[in-house]
């Protein structure tokens, strides 16, 4: 399955993102081999920084480092894929500023919902930051469910167990981009959350 052939934005309704940076994973993979979906914030403004753009891509580098911090025996982003981990972003366009409007997250959650539905055997959603958390909560509300992750600071709620339907959900912090190398306390929590997710799928 080629994800890029399945996921599209029809009319680009959001006005606070860079539509020319619209990016979904350009990868051919077996959806039944995916156990973990890691959802970060937004696509990068430079497509060369995206997860699947090669080992020199910024998103790939920081994610590899995060998995190594978690004790995973990996050397490359391909190794992460081989663990059954698929990486994507909640918002498919690049940001124009620091934050992303709530309406933009909601609009793009329709695209994310279709993307998640491509993977029938996923066991874990990793929500890397507030934007991913908001997107999953939007998807749950549309399905008539209560919000998956409660309001509150991530560091206060992350040690509790959350589920969306039969899928275990881990709220965490953003691992994709330069901030990963700066905020050491969050980096430690990210590694703990990844380790917990990997342990969960091994059971």
C-alpha positions in Angstrom: 0.0 0.0 0.0 1.2 3.5 -0.9 -0.1 5.9 1.8 0.4 8.9 -0.4 -2.0 7.5 -3.0 -4.8 7.1 -0.4 -4.6 10.4 1.6 -5.4 13.8 0.1 -6.7 17.2 1.1 -9.6 18.3 -1.2 -9.8 22.1 -0.8 -7.1 23.2 1.7 -9.5 25.1 4.0 -7.0 26.2 6.7 -5.5 29.7 6.5 -2.7 29.4 9.1 -0.5 26.7 7.5 1.6 26.5 4.3 -0.4 24.5 1.8 2.6 24.1 -0.5 4.2 22.0 2.2 1.4 19.5 2.3 3.1 16.1 3.0 1.9 12.6 3.7 4.2 9.6 3.9 5.5 8.6 0.5 6.1 5.1 1.4 5.0 1.6 0.2 4.4 -0.7 3.2 2.3 -3.6 4.4 -0.4 -2.0 6.7 -0.8 -5.2 8.6 2.8 -5.0 9.7 2.2 -1.7 11.6 1.7 -2.0 15.4 2.5 1.5 16.5 1.5 4.8 14.9 3.5 7.8 16.1 1.7 11.1 15.4 3.7 14.3 15.6 2.6 17.9 15.2 2.9 19.2 11.6 4.8 18.5 8.4 8.1 20.3 8.1 8.4 23.4 5.9 11.3 21.8 4.1 10.3 18.4 2.7 13.9 17.3 3.0 13.3 17.2 6.8 10.4 14.8 6.7 10.6 11.3 8.2 10.9 9.4 4.9 13.3 11.7 3.1 16.4 9.8 4.1 18.6 9.3 7.2 19.8 12.9 7.0 16.3 14.3 7.4 15.8 16.2 10.6 12.6 14.3 11.6 14.3 11.0 11.0 17.4 11.9 13.0 15.5 13.1 16.1 13.2 10.1 16.0 16.0 7.7 15.6 17.7 9.3 18.6 14.5 9.1 20.6 14.2 5.4 20.0 17.9 4.9 20.9 17.3 6.8 24.1 14.5 4.3 24.8 16.9 1.4 24.5 15.8 0.2 21.0 18.4 -1.6 19.0 18.3 0.6 15.9 20.6 2.6 13.7 18.4 4.1 11.1 14.8 5.2 10.4 14.3 2.0 8.4 15.0 0.1 11.6 12.1 1.9 13.2 9.8 0.9 10.4 11.0 -2.7 10.8 9.9 -2.5 14.4 6.3 -2.0 13.1 6.3 1.8 13.8 4.7 4.2 11.3 5.3 7.9 11.7 3.0 10.7 10.5 1.8 14.1 11.5 -1.5 15.3 12.7 -1.4 18.4 10.5 -0.2 17.7 7.0 1.0 21.2 6.0 3.9 23.2 7.4 3.4 25.8 10.1 3.5 29.6 9.5 4.1 30.4 13.2 4.7 28.7 16.5 1.2 27.5 17.1 -1.6 25.9 15.1 -5.2 27.0 15.3 -7.7 24.7 16.9 -9.9 24.8 13.8 -6.9 23.7 11.6 -6.2 20.8 13.9 -9.9 19.8 13.7 -10.0 20.1 9.8 -6.8 18.0 9.4 -8.1 15.4 11.8 -10.5 14.3 9.1 -7.5 13.4 7.0 -5.7 11.8 9.9 -8.8 9.7 10.6 -8.8 8.3 7.1 -5.0 7.6 7.4 -5.4 5.7 10.7 -8.1 3.6 9.2 -5.6 2.2 6.7 -3.9 0.2 9.5 -6.2 -2.6 10.8 -3.8 -4.2 13.3 -2.4 -1.2 15.1 -2.1 -1.6 18.9 -0.7 1.7 19.9 -1.1 5.4 19.1 1.8 7.6 20.3 0.6 11.2 20.5 3.7 13.3 20.3 2.6 16.7 21.6 -0.6 18.7 22.1 -1.6 18.9 18.5 -1.7 15.2 18.1 -3.6 14.9 21.4 -6.2 17.4 20.1 -6.5 15.6 16.8 -7.2 12.2 18.4 -9.8 13.8 20.8 -11.5 15.4 17.7 -11.7 12.0 16.0 -13.1 10.3 19.1 -15.8 13.0 19.6 -17.0 12.5 16.0 -17.3 8.8 16.7 -19.5 9.6 19.7 -16.8 8.7 22.2 -15.5 10.8 25.1 -12.2 12.5 24.7 -9.3 10.0 24.8 -6.8 12.2 26.7 -8.1 14.5 29.5 -7.2 18.1 29.8 -4.0 18.8 31.8 -0.3 19.1 31.5 1.2 16.0 29.7 3.7 15.4 32.5 0.9 15.1 35.0 -1.3 12.7 33.0 1.1 10.6 30.9 1.6 7.8 33.4 -2.1 6.8 33.3 -3.6 4.3 30.9 -5.7 5.5 28.0 -7.5 3.7 25.2 -9.4 4.6 22.0 -11.6 1.6 21.3 -9.1 -1.3 21.5 -6.0 0.8 20.9 -3.6 1.8 23.7 -2.9 5.6 23.6 0.3 7.2 25.0 0.3 11.0 25.3 3.9 12.3 25.1 6.0 15.2 23.8 7.1 16.2 20.3 10.1 14.2 19.1 10.3 15.6 15.6 12.4 18.7 15.1 15.1 20.8 16.8 13.3 21.2 20.1 14.0 17.6 20.8 17.7 18.3 21.4 17.0 21.3 23.6 14.4 20.2 26.2 16.2 17.5 28.1 13.5 16.8 30.6 10.9 16.2 27.8 13.5 14.1 26.0 13.7 11.7 29.0 9.9 11.4 29.2 9.7 10.7 25.4 12.2 7.9 25.8 10.2 6.4 28.7 7.0 6.6 26.7 8.6 4.9 23.6 10.0 2.2 25.8 6.6 1.6 27.4 4.9 1.4 23.9 7.5 -1.1 22.6 7.1 -3.2 25.7 3.3 -3.1 25.3 3.4 -4.5 21.8 5.7 -7.3 22.8 3.2 -8.7 25.3 
